């Protein structure tokens, strides 16, 4: 028994009666059309400035089209130039964005390298569009940093001695190879496969130059820096001087031969990796208003620069009004940051982690921790004895014990500011010696120096600044504001790292990494802007 089937067949040989239009290939609300319209609103003069204006030479791909392709790729989680090239042939949305053009991967890669600053500048223009649309509220801003891997291996780090040895070894290999290849002739024509090896020497020299730029912790370098500061200011620096034999031995400085400007970033129990510290300031609507990449793992030095960058970006974007409140975690806490003269309500947590607030372990536990400190027990063995994790043993041993026994911690009996300020004022007036003040207050000499700097107005005392910030955070209104910190900035990093998959830079060098980070944040803001316009 035969049944008649009503089927719609696809005819691959069917000719188009009318010329096809790319505008019919996607629905009107597709991301591709949104980005094309946004790019049409941007000022791309900086991209065109680098090309010849007389029209001579071969035809070039329009920078506006390349910017559109680049933004669409980053908004969809794609950064590989080769995969973008393939998508320009196979993916309908890419073909719509590119207007049926198909630049190859080399053209795309060169475009990104050539216009690092211009690509970074797209962030400011897209932020201005967000402000114009009304999705930027600067009432509460949150600052945080996230670690992103560099395009370099952790195992490519070398000390200065190792780099020098590699240069000498490379030169010896070159001589040996040329002797074997050319015998006693000059050998001007070195084969291509050997010529490419010479790229290693410049990278090693760049790593050596980066070591020279890094701040050293050795005694001689610190004394030279101290003398230079005194010569520049004409005043003798106060405070303790560097010691020839430091209390803690510093590890030799190292630089990466692949990306010398990247740094080794420790992640606690997760180990370490090669990367950069990416900073961002976001609003409650998860719009990024400032984005910078730094080569330092510590967040503290970046608080004031990032707050200033956020204020400047908002002003240039046309945002009216000042920043209301700045939220930051304990990684940014210093007395200077907490007491900085900023036209905003600054709320910074003053303590990290709950284990630092834990009560002191009992004497029985301290005896076990002391055995760990002396090397008689491993951390895991001590954890089994105490019924805790080895990480707890590690942290408590680090907190309460040093190489010579129990660590010196601030005394609970340290006098209040109203008690020690008059005594330190006598030291400042010359009526009392520092040693006598230390004995009278039962504090160390370095603590007296810190107190003295506060009395002289040179710095805010850390204890006073911490107490003031804790009091501010205890205010019910500020406490409610600070609760918004994590769900203001963390979703931004979650979207960038998890949804878009940007956990590693694909470029090398601080400038290039900064350009890519701003491009990533630009893509994030574009997706926020599109979501708002679809409501």
C-alpha positions in Angstrom: 0.0 0.0 0.0 1.5 3.3 -1.1 1.1 6.5 0.8 1.4 10.0 -0.8 3.9 12.2 1.2 3.7 15.9 0.9 7.4 16.9 1.3 9.3 20.1 0.8 12.6 19.3 -0.9 15.7 21.5 -0.9 17.0 22.2 -4.4 20.7 23.0 -4.2 20.7 23.8 -7.9 17.9 26.4 -7.7 19.0 29.8 -9.0 18.0 33.0 -7.3 15.4 34.9 -9.3 16.5 38.1 -7.6 19.9 39.0 -6.1 20.1 37.9 -2.5 20.4 40.5 0.3 22.4 39.8 3.5 19.8 41.9 5.4 17.3 39.0 4.9 19.6 36.3 6.4 19.0 37.1 10.1 16.0 38.3 12.2 16.0 42.0 12.7 16.7 41.9 16.4 19.9 39.8 16.0 23.1 40.8 17.8 24.9 41.2 14.5 22.6 44.1 13.4 22.8 45.7 16.8 26.6 45.8 16.7 26.6 47.1 13.1 24.3 50.0 14.2 26.4 50.7 17.2 29.7 50.8 15.2 28.0 53.2 12.8 27.6 55.6 15.8 31.2 55.4 16.9 34.0 57.8 15.9 36.7 55.7 14.3 38.9 58.5 13.1 41.8 57.1 15.1 41.7 53.9 13.0 41.7 55.7 9.7 44.6 58.0 10.7 47.2 55.4 10.3 46.5 54.8 6.6 47.7 56.7 3.5 45.4 59.5 2.6 46.3 59.8 -1.1 44.5 56.6 -2.1 47.6 55.0 -3.5 48.5 51.3 -3.0 46.3 48.3 -2.8 42.7 48.4 -1.5 42.3 47.9 2.2 39.6 46.4 4.3 37.4 49.1 5.8 38.4 49.5 9.5 34.7 50.0 10.3 34.0 46.5 9.0 36.9 45.0 10.9 35.9 46.7 14.1 32.4 45.3 13.7 33.8 41.8 13.1 36.1 42.1 16.1 33.3 43.3 18.5 30.9 40.6 17.3 33.6 37.9 17.8 34.3 39.1 21.4 30.6 39.4 22.2 30.1 35.8 21.2 33.2 34.5 23.1 35.5 34.1 20.1 39.0 35.5 19.9 41.0 33.2 17.7 41.8 35.0 14.4 41.8 31.6 12.6 38.4 30.6 13.9 37.1 34.1 13.1 38.3 33.6 9.5 36.6 30.3 9.3 33.4 31.8 10.7 33.5 34.6 8.0 33.0 31.8 5.4 30.7 29.4 7.3 28.7 31.5 9.8 25.8 33.6 8.4 26.0 36.2 11.3 29.7 36.8 10.6 29.0 37.2 6.9 26.3 39.8 7.7 28.6 41.7 10.0 31.4 41.7 7.4 29.1 42.4 4.5 30.2 39.2 2.8 33.9 40.2 3.0 36.3 37.6 4.2 39.6 39.0 5.6 42.1 36.2 6.5 43.4 35.5 10.0 46.7 37.4 9.3 44.8 40.6 8.4 42.7 40.3 11.6 45.7 39.7 13.8 47.7 42.6 12.2 44.7 44.9 12.6 44.5 44.1 16.4 48.3 44.6 16.9 48.4 47.8 14.8 45.5 49.6 16.6 46.0 48.6 20.3 45.3 52.2 21.6 42.4 52.8 19.3 40.8 49.5 20.2 41.2 50.4 23.9 39.6 53.7 23.2 36.3 52.0 22.1 35.6 51.4 25.8 35.1 55.1 26.4 32.8 55.5 23.5 30.6 52.6 24.3 30.4 53.8 28.0 29.2 57.1 26.6 26.4 55.3 24.8 25.5 53.5 28.0 25.3 56.8 29.8 23.2 58.3 27.1 20.8 55.4 27.3 20.4 55.8 31.0 21.7 52.5 32.3 24.7 54.0 34.3 24.0 54.9 37.9 27.1 56.0 39.8 25.4 56.0 43.2 27.2 52.8 44.2 30.4 51.6 42.5 32.3 48.4 43.3 36.0 47.9 42.6 37.8 44.6 42.4 40.5 42.7 40.5 40.6 39.4 38.8 43.6 37.4 37.8 43.8 36.4 34.1 46.4 34.1 32.6 49.1 35.5 30.3 50.0 34.0 26.9 53.1 32.5 28.6 54.1 29.5 30.5 54.8 29.6 34.2 57.8 27.4 33.6 59.4 30.0 31.2 60.5 32.1 34.2 64.2 32.6 34.7 66.5 34.3 37.2 69.2 36.8 36.0 71.9 34.1 36.2 69.8 31.7 34.2 69.1 34.3 31.5 72.8 35.1 31.2 73.7 31.5 30.9 71.0 31.0 28.2 72.4 33.9 26.1 75.9 32.5 26.3 74.6 29.0 25.5 72.6 30.4 22.6 75.7 32.2 21.2 77.8 29.0 21.6 75.1 27.0 19.7 75.1 29.6 17.0 78.8 29.4 16.6 78.9 25.7 16.6 76.1 25.4 14.1 77.7 27.9 11.7 81.1 26.2 12.0 79.5 22.9 11.1 77.4 24.4 8.3 79.9 26.7 6.6 83.2 25.4 7.8 85.7 28.2 7.3 83.6 30.3 4.9 81.8 33.5 5.9 78.4 32.0 5.4 76.4 35.1 4.8 73.4 33.2 3.7 72.0 31.6 6.8 69.1 29.2 6.1 65.6 30.3 7.1 65.2 27.4 9.6 68.2 28.7 11.5 67.4 32.4 11.2 64.2 31.9 13.1 66.1 30.7 16.1 67.6 34.1 16.6 64.2 35.3 17.9 65.0 33.8 21.3 67.9 36.2 22.1 65.8 39.4 21.9 63.2 37.8 24.2 65.9 36.9 26.8 67.3 40.5 26.6 63.7 41.8 27.1 63.4 39.6 30.2 66.7 41.0 31.5 65.5 44.6 30.9 62.3 43.7 32.8 64.4 42.5 35.8 66.2 45.9 35.8 62.8 47.7 35.9 61.5 45.7 38.8 62.0 47.0 42.3 64.6 45.0 44.1 64.5 44.1 47.8 68.2 43.7 48.3 70.0 46.0 50.8 72.2 47.8 48.3 69.3 48.7 45.9 67.0 49.9 48.8 69.8 52.1 50.2 70.4 53.6 46.8 66.6 54.3 46.4 66.6 55.8 49.9 69.5 58.1 49.1 67.9 59.2 45.8 64.7 60.2 47.6 66.6 62.1 50.2 68.5 64.0 47.5 65.3 64.8 45.6 63.5 66.1 48.7 66.4 67.5 50.6 65.1 65.9 53.7 66.2 62.9 55.7 63.7 60.0 55.5 62.3 59.0 58.8 61.5 55.5 59.9 63.6 52.3 60.2 66.4 51.8 57.7 66.8 48.7 55.6 68.7 45.9 57.3 71.7 44.1 55.7 70.4 40.8 56.9 66.6 40.7 56.4 64.4 38.7 58.8 63.0 36.8 55.8 65.1 35.6 52.9 63.8 36.9 49.6 63.6 34.7 46.6 65.6 35.7 43.5 63.7 37.9 41.1 62.6 36.2 37.9 61.3 37.3 34.5 59.4 35.3 31.9 61.1 34.8 28.6 57.8 34.6 26.6 56.0 37.6 28.2 58.5 39.5 30.4 55.9 41.9 31.7 53.6 39.2 33.1 54.0 38.1 36.7 53.8 34.9 38.7 50.5 35.1 40.5 50.0 33.0 43.7 46.5 31.6 44.2 46.9 30.1 47.7 45.9 26.4 47.7 45.2 26.6 44.0 48.9 27.1 43.2 50.4 29.7 41.0 50.2 30.7 37.3 51.6 33.3 34.9 49.3 36.2 34.4 48.1 39.7 35.0 45.9 41.5 37.5 42.8 42.9 35.7 41.0 45.7 37.5 37.5 46.8 37.0 35.0 49.3 38.5 31.3 48.5 37.9 27.9 50.0 38.7 24.9 48.3 40.3 23.6 47.6 36.8 26.9 45.7 36.1 28.2 48.2 33.6 32.0 48.6 33.7 33.1 52.2 34.1 36.8 51.7 34.4 39.1 48.8 33.2 42.8 48.6 33.5 45.4 45.8 33.6 48.3 45.9 36.0 51.5 43.8 36.4 51.3 43.8 40.2 49.5 41.1 42.2 48.7 43.3 45.1 45.5 45.3 44.8 46.3 48.1 47.3 48.3 50.4 45.0 45.4 50.5 42.5 42.6 51.8 44.6 43.1 55.5 44.1 44.1 55.2 40.3 41.0 53.1 39.6 38.7 55.5 41.5 40.2 58.4 39.6 39.9 56.6 36.3 36.2 55.8 37.0 35.5 59.5 37.8 37.3 60.7 34.7 35.6 58.2 32.4 32.1 59.0 33.7 32.8 62.8 33.3 34.0 62.3 29.7 31.0 60.0 29.0 28.7 62.8 29.9 27.5 61.4 33.2 26.0 64.1 35.5 26.7 63.9 39.2 29.4 62.6 41.4 30.2 59.1 42.5 28.2 58.3 45.6 29.9 55.3 47.3 32.9 53.2 46.4 33.0 49.6 47.7 36.1 47.5 47.8 37.2 44.3 49.6 40.0 44.0 52.2 42.6 43.5 49.5 42.5 47.3 48.9 42.7 48.2 52.6 45.5 50.6 53.7 45.3 53.5 56.1 46.0 55.8 53.2 43.2 54.3 51.0 40.7 54.3 53.9 41.4 58.0 54.7 42.0 59.3 51.2 40.4 62.7 50.4 37.9 61.4 47.8 34.6 63.1 47.0 32.7 59.9 47.7 31.8 57.6 50.5 34.6 55.1 50.8 33.8 51.7 52.3 36.7 49.2 52.4 36.7 46.0 54.5 39.7 46.1 56.9 40.2 42.4 57.4 40.5 39.4 55.2 39.1 36.0 55.8 37.3 34.6 58.8 40.3 32.6 60.0 42.0 35.8 61.0 39.2 36.6 63.3 39.2 33.1 64.9 40.0 32.8 68.6 43.5 31.8 69.6 43.9 28.0 69.6 44.1 26.2 72.9 47.4 25.4 74.5 47.1 21.8 73.4 46.7 22.8 69.8 49.5 25.3 70.0 51.8 22.5 71.2 51.0 20.5 68.1 51.4 23.6 65.9 54.8 24.2 67.5 55.8 20.6 66.4 54.8 21.4 62.9 56.8 24.6 63.0 59.9 22.6 64.1 59.4 20.1 61.4 58.5 17.2 63.7 55.1 16.8 62.2 53.7 17.4 58.7 50.7 19.6 58.2 48.5 16.6 57.3 49.7 14.5 60.3 48.9 17.5 62.6 45.5 17.8 60.9 44.7 14.2 61.7 45.8 14.6 65.3 43.7 17.8 65.8 40.8 16.7 63.6 41.1 19.7 61.3 42.2 20.3 57.7 45.8 20.7 56.8 45.1 24.1 55.5 43.9 25.2 59.0 47.2 23.8 60.4 49.1 25.7 57.7 47.3 29.0 58.3 47.5 28.8 62.1 51.1 27.8 62.1 51.9 30.7 59.8 49.9 33.0 62.0 51.3 32.1 65.5 54.7 30.7 64.8 57.9 31.9 63.1 61.4 30.4 62.8 62.2 31.3 66.4 58.9 30.5 68.2 55.6 32.4 68.6 55.2 35.5 66.5 54.9 38.9 68.1 51.4 40.1 67.6 49.9 43.5 68.5 49.1 43.6 72.2 45.5 43.9 73.3 46.8 46.3 76.0 48.1 48.9 73.5 46.9 52.2 74.8 44.2 54.1 73.1 45.1 57.1 70.8 44.0 59.6 73.5 46.7 58.1 75.8 49.6 57.7 73.4 49.2 60.8 71.3 50.3 63.2 74.2 53.3 60.9 74.9 54.3 60.9 71.2 53.8 64.6 71.1 56.5 64.9 73.8 58.8 62.8 71.5 58.1 65.1 68.6 58.9 68.2 70.9 62.2 66.6 72.0 61.1 66.2 75.6 61.2 62.4 75.5 63.3 59.8 73.6 61.8 57.2 71.3 63.1 54.4 73.5 61.6 55.9 76.6 58.2 56.2 74.8 58.4 52.6 73.6 59.0 51.4 77.2 56.3 53.6 78.6 53.7 52.5 76.0 54.9 48.9 75.9 55.3 48.9 72.1 58.1 48.4 69.6 60.4 51.1 68.3 58.9 50.7 64.8 55.4 51.3 66.3 56.7 54.5 67.9 57.9 55.6 64.5 54.4 55.0 63.0 52.8 56.9 65.8 55.3 59.8 65.4 54.5 60.0 61.7 50.8 60.3 62.6 51.5 63.1 65.1 53.6 65.0 62.5 50.8 64.7 59.9 53.0 62.6 57.5 50.7 59.6 57.5 47.5 58.4 59.2 48.1 55.9 61.9 46.9 52.4 60.7 45.1 51.6 64.0 43.2 54.9 64.0 42.3 54.6 60.3 41.1 51.0 60.8 39.0 51.9 63.8 37.4 54.8 61.9 36.6 52.5 58.9 35.2 49.8 61.1 33.0 52.4 62.8 31.9 53.6 59.4 31.1 50.0 58.2 29.2 49.4 61.4 26.7 52.1 60.5 23.4 50.3 59.4 23.2 52.3 56.2 26.8 51.7 55.2 26.5 48.0 56.2 23.6 47.6 53.8 25.5 49.3 51.1 28.6 47.1 51.6 26.4 44.0 51.3 26.0 45.0 47.6 29.7 44.8 46.8 29.9 41.1 45.8 26.8 41.1 43.7 27.8 44.3 42.0 31.3 43.4 40.7 31.4 39.6 40.9 28.7 39.0 38.2 30.8 41.1 35.8 33.8 38.7 36.2 31.4 35.7 36.1 30.0 36.8 32.7 33.5 37.6 31.3 35.2 34.4 32.6 32.4 31.8 32.6 29.9 32.9 29.9 32.4 34.4 27.5 35.2 32.2 28.4 37.9 34.8 28.8 40.3 33.3 31.3 43.5 33.9 29.4 44.9 36.8 27.3 45.8 36.0 23.7 48.3 38.8 23.4 51.7 39.5 25.1 52.9 42.6 26.9 51.2 44.9 29.3 50.0 47.4 26.7 48.4 44.6 24.5 46.9 42.9 27.5 45.4 46.3 28.7 43.9 46.8 25.2 42.4 43.3 25.1 41.0 43.7 28.6 39.3 47.0 27.7 37.9 45.3 24.5 36.5 42.5 26.7 34.9 44.9 29.0 33.6 46.9 26.0 31.9 43.7 24.7 30.4 43.1 28.2 29.0 46.6 28.2 27.6 46.2 24.6 25.7 43.1 25.7 24.3 45.0 28.7 23.3 47.8 26.4 21.6 45.5 23.9 19.7 43.8 26.8 18.4 47.2 27.9 17.3 48.2 24.4 15.3 45.0 24.0 13.1 45.7 26.9 
